[in-house]
């Protein structure tokens, strides 16, 4: 981020509540998209693993699973 799109390219005055910030172009857009996607998928995987391993199993579900294993 920088100030190149502001008038004169100068930063805002100290204490400003609202100001314009300019983004920079990515030299390799495909690499950027892949990197962000991979981090998102990895985070989703970690979150789902933590979520699936938390809490107690429902006793009724355990009985159903036991019956399915016996057959």
Wavefront OBJ file of the C-alpha trace (Angstrom):
o trace
v 0.000 0.000 0.000
v 1.173 3.492 -0.738
v -0.085 7.004 -1.560
v 0.619 7.208 -5.322
v -3.043 7.828 -6.238
v -3.422 10.818 -3.896
v -2.827 14.363 -5.094
v 0.935 14.825 -5.068
v 1.469 11.312 -3.699
v 1.724 12.656 -0.145
v 0.516 10.748 2.932
v -2.560 12.081 4.802
v -2.255 14.543 7.640
v -1.668 13.111 11.109
v -4.907 12.349 12.947
v -7.016 11.952 9.795
v -10.036 9.695 10.292
v -10.621 8.990 6.587
v -8.095 8.842 3.772
v -7.383 7.161 0.460
v -4.940 4.261 0.271
v -3.697 2.902 -3.048
v -2.985 -0.759 -3.702
v 0.000 -2.017 -5.650
v -0.156 -4.239 -8.701
v 0.997 -7.850 -8.340
v 3.649 -8.801 -10.904
v 2.418 -12.428 -11.020
v -1.345 -12.419 -10.502
v -1.763 -16.197 -10.952
v 0.802 -16.909 -8.235
v -0.998 -14.489 -5.905
v -4.386 -16.141 -6.516
v -2.958 -19.643 -6.003
v -1.159 -18.633 -2.804
v -4.246 -17.040 -1.275
v -6.392 -20.018 -2.322
v -3.958 -22.530 -0.814
v -3.812 -20.641 2.492
v -7.622 -20.457 2.573
v -8.009 -24.186 1.860
v -5.362 -25.086 4.438
v -7.092 -22.904 7.049
v -10.456 -24.457 6.207
v -8.957 -27.952 6.564
v -7.433 -27.139 9.968
v -10.689 -25.567 11.152
v -12.737 -28.588 10.059
v -10.322 -30.988 11.765
v -10.578 -29.061 15.028
v -14.350 -28.867 14.704
v -14.804 -32.570 13.948
v -12.631 -33.639 16.893
v -14.342 -31.448 19.482
v -17.162 -32.449 21.770
v -18.607 -35.782 22.792
v -20.183 -38.231 20.391
v -23.941 -38.643 20.611
v -24.712 -42.007 22.345
v -27.441 -42.799 19.788
v -24.962 -42.248 16.960
v -22.478 -44.599 18.660
v -25.117 -47.354 18.765
v -25.854 -46.916 15.056
v -22.160 -47.068 14.229
v -21.711 -50.235 16.322
v -24.640 -51.930 14.560
v -23.209 -51.021 11.152
v -19.799 -52.462 12.077
v -21.299 -55.752 13.288
v -23.129 -56.455 10.008
l 1 2 3 4 5 6 7 8 9 10 11 12 13 14 15 16 17 18 19 20 21 22 23 24 25 26 27 28 29 30 31 32 33 34 35 36 37 38 39 40 41 42 43 44 45 46 47 48 49 50 51 52 53 54 55 56 57 58 59 60 61 62 63 64 65 66 67 68 69 70 71
